[in-house]
Every structure is written in structure tokens, then in C-alpha cells.
Amino acid sequence: MKISRSAMLRTIPFLFCMVAVFVLAHPMIQAPAIHADDQVMPAVGSVAPDFALESQEGTVNLHDYRGKWVVLYFYPKDQSKGCTIEAHAFQRDLPQYDAKHAVVLGVSVDTVDSHKEWCAKDSLTFKLLSDSDKKVSTMYGSTMTIPQAPQMGTVAARNTFLIDPKGKIAKEFVKVSPTGHSEEVLAALDDLQKGAGK
């Protein structure tokens, strides 16, 4: 039985769709998440990009935290309303993170001096990292501009990465809401640790 050329051409889009569905559904094939402005974020299951940044207490190297869980959260601006809500919640919940052998690291494009001022003013004791050249925020697909505040230029987008003790990204939270975020991170950490047997 002969198949006409037009019938064959009509089946090609169908075949492409089937291949795409297989690639997206197959558990061993994981495409990187794409941020809203087409930035590529490191994929869950991949090794978290390493870095060294200055904090209010000195240099922080991500690889120094191997063996611990790391909550790496990016935020736009020191002392802004949403960032203050988010930071206060992480500070409030630090004993719970300690109990889960997890550290909290905040990253913004603000200066070290800005971090020191905010930590002193709001009694923040976890490390805030200065990514003033935006390299780390870019590596994590977490930069953005705020249309309502163009004078701020490029800032860190509000994304969070949970990194496991082997240095791999275990979970991503994209475009998070500051309110209730620490609670959702703790819940995810609890689930991941149960699954990994800590």
C-alpha cells in the first residue's frame, strides 16, 4: 500500500510531538529550567555552580559547605520591604535550619558595607553575600530588572536553590513570594531529608 507524499508530510509534526513528549516525560532526561527572561538556570540534579563571594563576615566559598544542606537564596535589595520580610523569616527559623544541618546564605548585588549595615540594623546573623559584579546571580539564572525602578539596574531575582550535602541542586524555587517562603523551604528540606535518610 502506497502512502502519498502529502500524508507523509502530515505525519511529521505528529512524530516531532511524540519525541518531545518522550523527552520531557522521561525521568533520565531533564532539561534546564528557563527563567522568565530566558535565563538558563542550573538543572535540579546537577552540581551547583561553585563560587567565592564576600559576606559581612569574610569570604564564603560554596564548596566549604559540602556535607551540609545549603539554602542559597537570591534577593533584590537590602532593607527593601519584601526582602526584609524574607530575611526576618529565615532569621526566625535559623534554629530549625541548624537542627536540619542546613545553612542559609543570602545573595544580592548590594555591597558588603550595605550587608553589614542591614545585619546590624535588623540583627541578621546568617551570611549575606555581595555579588556586585552579578556573576553568581547570572550563573544561577537569577538576574532581573524592575520596570518600576529602572534606576536600580540589574538586581538578583528572588529565586532559591536547595543544595544537598554532595553539592547538587536538590530543589529550586523560582519567583518566590517573601511571605511564607522560609516555611516552604523547611517543608521541602524535611521531605528531601526523609527521602535521602538525611
C-alpha positions in Angstrom: 0.0 0.0 0.0 1.5 3.3 -1.1 1.4 6.3 1.2 1.1 9.7 -0.5 3.7 12.3 -0.1 1.1 14.8 1.5 0.1 12.1 4.0 3.7 11.6 5.0 4.2 15.3 5.4 1.2 15.5 7.6 2.6 12.8 10.0 6.0 14.7 10.5 4.6 17.2 13.1 2.9 14.4 14.9 6.2 12.5 15.2 8.0 15.6 16.4 5.4 16.0 19.1 5.7 12.4 20.2 9.5 12.7 20.5 9.1 16.0 22.5 6.6 14.3 24.9 9.1 11.4 25.4 12.0 13.7 26.2 10.0 15.8 28.6 8.4 12.9 30.4 11.4 10.6 30.6 12.9 10.7 34.1 16.5 10.4 32.9 16.3 13.4 30.5 16.0 16.7 32.4 16.0 20.0 30.5 17.2 23.0 32.5 14.5 25.3 33.8 14.2 28.6 31.8 13.7 31.8 33.7 11.0 34.2 32.6 13.6 36.4 30.8 15.2 33.4 29.0 18.0 32.9 31.5 19.1 29.3 31.9 19.1 28.0 35.5 21.2 25.1 36.6 19.0 21.9 36.5 17.9 20.0 39.5 20.3 17.1 40.0 23.3 19.0 38.6 26.2 20.2 40.6 25.6 23.6 42.0 28.0 26.2 40.3 30.8 26.9 42.8 31.8 30.4 43.8 33.6 32.6 46.3 31.9 35.8 47.4 32.5 38.3 50.2 30.0 38.4 53.1 29.6 40.7 56.1 32.0 38.2 57.9 34.6 37.5 55.2 34.9 35.3 52.2 32.4 32.4 51.6 33.2 29.5 49.3 30.3 27.3 48.4 32.4 24.2 48.4 33.3 24.7 52.0 29.7 23.6 52.9 30.0 20.1 51.4 28.4 17.8 53.9 25.7 20.2 54.8 22.5 21.3 53.2 22.6 24.8 51.8 19.7 27.2 51.3 21.1 29.6 48.7 18.6 32.4 48.2 18.8 35.4 45.9 17.0 38.6 46.6 16.8 42.0 45.0 17.7 44.7 47.6 18.9 45.1 51.2 16.4 46.7 53.5 13.6 46.7 51.0 10.1 45.6 52.2 9.8 42.2 50.7 13.5 41.3 51.3 13.1 42.3 54.9 10.1 40.0 55.3 12.0 37.2 53.7 15.2 37.7 55.7 13.4 38.0 59.1 11.7 34.7 58.4 15.0 33.0 57.7 16.5 34.5 60.8 13.5 33.4 62.9 13.8 29.9 61.6 17.6 29.5 61.9 17.3 27.1 64.9 15.2 24.8 62.6 17.8 25.0 59.9 20.5 24.3 62.3 18.6 21.2 63.5 18.5 20.0 59.9 22.2 20.6 59.4 21.4 23.4 56.9 22.9 26.8 56.4 21.2 29.9 54.9 23.2 32.1 52.5 21.6 35.2 51.0 22.9 36.7 47.8 22.2 40.2 46.3 24.2 42.7 44.2 24.5 45.0 47.2 27.9 45.9 48.7 29.4 44.3 51.7 29.0 47.6 53.6 25.3 47.5 52.8 25.1 44.0 54.1 26.9 45.0 57.3 24.6 47.9 57.9 21.4 45.8 57.3 22.7 42.9 59.5 23.5 45.4 62.3 20.1 47.2 62.0 17.9 44.0 61.8 20.1 41.6 63.8 20.6 39.2 60.9 23.2 36.6 61.8 23.3 34.4 58.7 25.7 35.3 55.9 24.7 37.8 53.2 26.9 37.6 50.1 27.8 40.5 47.9 27.6 39.7 44.2 28.2 43.2 43.0 29.5 42.1 39.6 26.4 39.9 39.1 28.5 36.9 38.0 27.0 34.4 40.5 23.4 35.7 40.0 24.0 35.2 36.3 25.4 31.6 36.8 22.2 30.7 38.7 19.9 32.3 36.1 18.8 34.8 38.7 19.1 38.4 37.4 16.3 40.8 36.6 15.4 44.4 36.1 12.5 46.1 37.9 10.4 48.2 35.4 9.1 50.3 38.2 12.6 51.0 39.4 15.0 51.3 36.4 17.4 53.3 38.5 18.3 50.1 40.3 19.7 48.5 37.2 20.1 44.7 37.2 19.4 43.0 40.5 19.2 39.5 41.8 15.9 37.8 41.1 14.0 36.2 44.0 14.9 32.6 43.5 16.1 30.0 46.0 18.2 26.8 45.5 18.3 23.9 47.9 21.7 22.3 47.6 22.3 18.8 49.1 25.4 17.7 51.1 27.0 16.4 47.9 26.8 19.8 46.3 24.0 19.0 44.0 20.9 21.1 43.4 18.0 19.3 45.1 15.2 21.8 44.6 14.5 25.2 43.0 12.0 27.8 44.0 11.5 30.4 41.2 9.9 33.9 41.6 9.2 33.2 45.3 6.9 35.2 47.5 8.7 36.5 50.5 5.8 35.8 52.9 5.9 32.1 53.9 9.0 31.3 51.9 11.1 30.0 54.8 8.3 27.7 55.8 8.1 26.2 52.3 11.8 25.7 52.2 11.8 24.0 55.6 9.0 21.7 54.4 10.9 20.8 51.2 14.1 20.2 53.2 12.2 17.9 55.5 10.8 15.9 52.6 14.2 15.7 50.9 16.0 14.6 54.0 13.4 11.9 54.7 13.8 10.7 51.1 17.6 10.7 51.5 17.7 9.4 55.0 19.4 12.6 56.0 
